[in-house]
């Protein structure tokens, strides 16, 4: 599996689409086989799910994203985990150990516009 984590410094970003890069981990037999940093191609509706699917990403971890983005990732066979916080190295180890559960998105897209916690 290939896991992409929205990155802000060494921590998980509050909003997947607004970060400038993604930490990508290739995981086999519960071990990290390789890691890389992918630069974001920019925040445009529908672009990131196709971009990451092209890099064979199977899972996405982020603080939050809008419901339409989640739907687009699902359409590209990418499983999404939201409400993730913490240092990236700890998060990926917790993910491999099965300690990461779905949470609430830290991002909301209400009728009055876009709101994300911590922005």
HELIX and SHEET records of a PDB file:
HELIX    1   1 UNK A   16  UNK A   18  5                                   3    
HELIX    2   2 UNK A   47  UNK A   54  1                                   8    
HELIX    3   3 UNK A   67  UNK A   75  1                                   9    
HELIX    4   4 UNK A   88  UNK A   96  1                                   9    
SHEET    1   A 4 UNK A  11  UNK A  12  0                                        
SHEET    2   A 4 UNK A   2  UNK A   8 -1                                        
SHEET    3   A 4 UNK A  21  UNK A  28 -1                                        
SHEET    4   A 4 UNK A  31  UNK A  39 -1                                        
SHEET    1   B 4 UNK A  11  UNK A  12  0                                        
SHEET    2   B 4 UNK A   2  UNK A   8 -1                                        
SHEET    3   B 4 UNK A  59  UNK A  61  1                                        
SHEET    4   B 4 UNK A  79  UNK A  81  1                                        
SHEET    1   C 2 UNK A 107  UNK A 110  0                                        
SHEET    2   C 2 UNK A 113  UNK A 116 -1                                        
END                                                                             
